[in-house]
């Protein structure tokens, strides 16, 4: 994700373009200890709803990441230790 966005930043046409990566988990996940195992058609509907809810004004220049049906709906990079590569993405996670 970082490399793709960095490469786009090097061009005149795509410099400062918001790039949105949507990570979708089609399998089971947990929220607050509760197990969710959605039928794939319902999971796809949630995915579509998340994509449709992304507002252009909430996007930042460069990397924007949306997680759909993951165990943690907050920023999963908050647990990364300082100096860890994952900390680069903390501010990139959109909560939609």
NORFENUR-V670878 format. One record per helix or strand. SS is the DSSP state (h for helix, s for strand). FROM is the first residue (numbers start at 1). TO is the last residue. Records with the same first field share a line. If there is no record, write none. Layout:
# NORFENUR-V670878
SS->FROM-TO  FROM-TO
This chain:
# NORFENUR-V670878
h->2-9  40-53  56-58  76-79  85-92
s->18-24  29-31  34-36  62-68  93-93
